[in-house]
Amino acid sequence: MSQYSGAAVISGKPAASGARRRAATDGRLASLLLFLPPALLLFTLFVVLPIGEAAWYSGFNWNGFGSPTRWIGFDNYRFVFDTRGFGTAFRNNLLIIAVSLVIQLPLALTLALILADKFRGSVALRMLFFLPYVLAEVATGLIFSFIYDGNYGLLASIYRTFGAEAPHLLASTQTSMLAILVVVIWKYFGFHMMLFIAALQGMDRNLVEAARIDGASRWQVLRHVVIPLLYPTIRLSVFFAVVGSLQLFDLVMPLTRGGPADSSNTMVTFLYNHGVSRMRVGYGSAIGVILFVICVTFAITYKRWFMRDE
């Protein structure tokens, strides 16, 4: 036993430390016993049971009335994967994810790098760009449905100014998804921009100043200091962008309701249009289970690979 540990034993410090550890352990145990059961109960009632019910109903050919009795096994899943519209909806979700990652996040990061510095009007510009995110999705969809209107909308007025006939973007299978993608970028880039601005303002500026004193150029500081320090926020933004893209619903419904001819469906709108609206509860439940598996697989994999230490 060393001189210091012997003195500690004589002075009673190890006993005091042990008492503090026991008190901390008892405090954590009390917190667990107090808060964990209600949280588990709510999680079971509102998450586990609905998921289990959806998985159970997906095995029936059921219209939602009465009790499900016609068991068909995994046929609903086969019907889903054989439906061409579901493949289109799945590809649309992938397209939204790609556009979010390739256009939306770089745009948000660029604006955040510009607006993170304090200058006259920077706060007003931040709020201006963040404003679309505050709007409800349904309100945003209605606003853009008027803007895109080929007869009376803002787009039609612009086309008429140049003597041209305005296209009906939302009524064409070729352009409906493109019109939705524009709205998605406009709606959510401000949210990611504010995340990046918060991360930039919490960054240790001494590292940036040290790099500048060492002679690093503006681009070198950005590439080798600022961007690496933003990696945790970038990973978080990517996670939000992908999960939000997979769940996109209430922005699409006011614009196109998934049409024309299922060309702008996402997986969630496809579930609503072909499962809920047509009273095919078993079929819709199968789509819900597929979507749930995709989201959970992505969340676990992403957390495991990219956010392990966060």
C-alpha positions in Angstrom: 0.0 0.0 0.0 1.4 3.4 -1.0 2.0 6.2 1.4 -0.9 8.2 -0.1 -3.4 5.3 0.0 -2.4 4.5 3.6 -3.0 8.1 4.6 -6.4 8.0 2.8 -7.4 4.9 4.7 -6.3 6.5 8.0 -8.2 9.7 7.1 -11.4 7.7 6.2 -11.5 8.9 2.5 -12.1 5.5 0.9 -15.0 4.9 3.2 -16.4 8.3 2.3 -15.9 7.6 -1.4 -17.6 4.2 -1.1 -20.6 5.9 0.7 -20.9 8.4 -2.2 -20.8 5.6 -4.8 -23.5 3.7 -2.9 -25.6 6.9 -2.6 -25.2 7.5 -6.4 -26.2 3.9 -7.1 -29.2 4.1 -4.8 -30.2 7.4 -6.5 -30.0 5.9 -10.0 -31.9 2.8 -8.9 -34.6 5.1 -7.4 -34.8 7.1 -10.6 -35.1 3.9 -12.7 -37.9 2.5 -10.4 -39.7 5.8 -10.5 -39.5 6.8 -14.2 -38.8 3.5 -16.2 -42.1 1.7 -15.6 -44.4 4.5 -16.8 -42.1 5.0 -19.9 -42.2 1.3 -20.6 -45.9 1.1 -20.2 -46.5 4.0 -22.6 -43.9 2.6 -25.1 -45.7 -0.8 -25.0 -49.2 0.7 -25.4 -48.4 3.2 -28.2 -45.5 1.5 -30.0 -45.1 -2.2 -29.4 -48.8 -3.1 -29.4 -49.7 -1.2 -32.6 -46.7 -2.7 -34.4 -47.8 -6.2 -33.2 -51.4 -5.6 -34.3 -50.2 -4.3 -37.8 -48.1 -7.4 -38.2 -51.0 -9.6 -37.2 -53.5 -7.9 -39.5 -51.1 -8.2 -42.4 -51.8 -11.9 -42.4 -55.5 -11.4 -43.2 -57.6 -10.4 -46.1 -59.6 -7.9 -44.1 -61.6 -4.8 -44.8 -61.6 -3.4 -41.3 -65.2 -4.4 -40.4 -65.8 -7.1 -37.8 -63.0 -9.5 -36.8 -60.4 -10.7 -39.2 -61.1 -14.3 -40.1 -59.7 -14.9 -43.6 -56.1 -15.9 -43.0 -53.9 -15.6 -46.1 -50.4 -15.8 -44.6 -47.8 -13.8 -46.4 -49.9 -13.2 -49.5 -50.4 -9.5 -48.7 -46.6 -9.0 -48.8 -46.5 -10.8 -52.2 -49.3 -8.6 -53.5 -47.4 -5.5 -52.3 -44.1 -6.4 -54.0 -46.0 -7.4 -57.2 -47.7 -4.0 -57.4 -46.0 -1.7 -59.8 -47.2 1.3 -57.9 -45.3 0.3 -54.7 -42.1 0.0 -56.7 -42.7 3.6 -58.0 -43.4 4.8 -54.4 -40.2 3.1 -53.2 -38.1 4.8 -56.0 -39.7 8.1 -55.2 -38.6 7.8 -51.6 -35.1 7.0 -52.8 -35.2 10.0 -55.1 -36.3 12.3 -52.2 -33.4 10.9 -50.0 -30.9 11.5 -52.8 -32.1 15.1 -53.5 -32.0 15.8 -49.7 -28.5 14.6 -49.4 -27.1 16.0 -52.6 -28.9 19.4 -52.8 -30.7 20.2 -49.6 -27.9 19.5 -47.0 -25.0 21.2 -49.1 -27.3 24.2 -49.6 -28.0 24.4 -45.9 -24.4 24.0 -45.0 -23.3 26.7 -47.4 -25.9 29.2 -46.1 -24.9 28.3 -42.5 -21.2 29.0 -43.2 -22.3 32.4 -44.5 -24.8 33.4 -41.9 -23.0 32.0 -38.8 -20.9 35.1 -38.7 -22.5 38.2 -37.2 -23.2 41.0 -39.7 -26.0 43.4 -40.2 -29.1 41.4 -41.3 -27.7 38.0 -40.6 -30.4 37.2 -37.9 -33.2 38.4 -40.3 -31.8 36.2 -43.1 -31.7 33.2 -40.7 -35.3 33.7 -39.7 -36.3 34.2 -43.3 -34.8 30.9 -44.4 -36.1 29.1 -41.3 -39.6 30.4 -41.8 -40.7 27.6 -44.3 -39.9 25.0 -41.7 -42.3 26.7 -39.2 -45.2 26.4 -41.7 -47.4 23.2 -41.3 -46.8 20.7 -44.1 -50.5 20.8 -45.2 -50.4 24.6 -45.4 -47.2 24.5 -47.4 -48.8 22.0 -49.8 -51.8 24.2 -50.3 -49.7 27.3 -50.9 -47.6 25.5 -53.6 -50.7 23.9 -55.1 -51.8 27.5 -55.8 -48.4 28.6 -57.0 -48.1 25.6 -59.4 -51.7 26.1 -60.7 -51.4 26.3 -64.5 -54.4 28.5 -64.9 -54.4 31.0 -62.1 -51.2 30.4 -60.1 -48.1 32.4 -59.7 -46.3 30.2 -62.2 -49.0 30.8 -64.8 -48.7 34.6 -64.3 -45.0 34.4 -64.9 -45.4 32.3 -68.0 -48.1 34.7 -69.4 -45.8 37.7 -68.8 -43.5 36.1 -71.4 -46.3 35.2 -73.7 -46.0 31.5 -73.0 -48.5 28.9 -71.8 -47.9 27.6 -68.3 -47.5 23.9 -67.8 -49.7 22.0 -65.3 -46.8 20.6 -63.3 -48.9 18.7 -60.8 -51.1 17.1 -63.4 -48.3 15.5 -65.4 -46.7 12.2 -64.6 -43.4 13.6 -65.9 -43.2 16.7 -63.7 -45.3 16.0 -60.6 -42.5 14.4 -58.6 -40.1 17.2 -59.7 -42.5 19.8 -58.4 -42.7 18.0 -55.0 -38.9 17.8 -54.8 -38.7 21.6 -55.1 -41.1 22.0 -52.2 -39.2 19.5 -50.1 -36.0 21.4 -50.6 -37.6 24.7 -49.9 -39.5 23.4 -46.8 -36.7 21.7 -44.9 -33.3 23.3 -45.8 -33.8 26.0 -43.1 -34.1 23.3 -40.4 -30.7 21.8 -41.4 -29.2 25.3 -41.8 -30.1 26.2 -38.2 -28.5 22.9 -37.0 -25.3 23.8 -38.7 -25.4 27.4 -37.4 -25.8 26.1 -33.8 -22.9 23.8 -34.3 -20.7 26.5 -35.8 -21.5 28.9 -32.9 -20.6 26.2 -30.4 -17.3 25.5 -32.1 -14.0 26.2 -30.4 -12.9 29.3 -32.3 -9.3 29.0 -31.0 -8.8 26.1 -33.4 -9.8 28.2 -36.3 -7.6 31.1 -35.2 -4.7 28.8 -34.6 -5.0 27.4 -38.1 -5.1 31.0 -39.6 -2.0 32.0 -37.5 -0.2 28.9 -39.0 -0.9 30.3 -42.4 -3.8 28.2 -43.5 -6.0 29.7 -46.3 -9.7 30.1 -45.9 -10.4 27.0 -47.9 -7.9 25.0 -45.9 -9.4 26.1 -42.6 -12.8 25.1 -43.9 -11.7 21.7 -45.2 -9.4 20.6 -42.5 -10.8 22.3 -39.4 -14.4 23.5 -39.7 -15.9 20.6 -41.7 -14.3 17.9 -39.5 -15.6 19.6 -36.4 -19.1 19.6 -38.0 -19.1 15.9 -38.7 -21.3 15.0 -35.7 -23.9 17.6 -36.8 -23.6 16.5 -40.4 -24.3 12.9 -39.4 -27.3 14.0 -37.4 -28.7 16.0 -40.3 -28.2 13.1 -42.7 -30.2 10.9 -40.2 -33.0 13.4 -40.0 -33.1 13.8 -43.8 -33.3 10.1 -44.5 -35.9 9.3 -41.9 -38.0 12.3 -42.8 -37.8 11.4 -46.5 -39.0 7.8 -45.7 -42.0 9.2 -43.7 -43.0 12.0 -46.1 -46.8 12.1 -46.3 -48.6 15.3 -45.4 -46.7 17.5 -47.9 -47.6 15.2 -50.8 -51.3 14.8 -50.1 -52.4 18.5 -50.6 -50.2 18.7 -53.8 -51.0 15.6 -55.7 -52.4 12.9 -53.4 -49.8 10.6 -54.9 -51.1 11.1 -58.5 -51.4 11.3 -61.4 -51.4 7.5 -61.9 -49.4 6.9 -58.7 -46.4 8.8 -60.2 -45.8 10.9 -57.1 -46.7 8.4 -54.3 -44.3 7.8 -51.5 -44.5 4.6 -49.5 -46.7 6.3 -46.8 -49.1 7.9 -49.3 -49.2 4.6 -51.2 -50.2 2.9 -47.9 -52.9 5.5 -47.3 -54.3 5.4 -50.9 -54.3 1.7 -51.3 -54.7 0.5 -47.8 -56.8 3.0 -45.8 -58.9 4.7 -48.5 -59.8 1.4 -50.1 -60.5 -0.4 -46.8 -57.8 -3.0 -47.5 -56.6 -3.1 -43.9 -54.5 -6.3 -44.3 -52.8 -5.0 -47.4 -52.1 -1.6 -45.8 -50.8 -3.3 -42.7 -48.3 -5.3 -44.8 -47.1 -2.0 -46.3 -46.8 -0.5 -42.8 -44.7 -3.5 -41.6 -42.4 -3.2 -44.7 -41.9 0.5 -44.0 -41.3 -0.1 -40.4 -38.7 -2.7 -41.1 -36.9 -0.4 -43.6 -36.9 2.5 -41.1 -35.7 0.4 -38.1 -33.0 -1.3 -40.2 -31.7 2.0 -41.4 -31.8 3.5 -37.9 -29.9 0.6 -36.3 -27.4 0.3 -39.1 -26.8 4.1 -39.2 -26.4 4.3 -35.5 -24.1 1.3 -35.5 -21.8 2.5 -38.3 -21.9 6.3 -38.2 -23.1 7.4 -34.7 -21.4 4.8 -32.6 -19.7 7.3 -30.3 -22.5 9.9 -30.1 
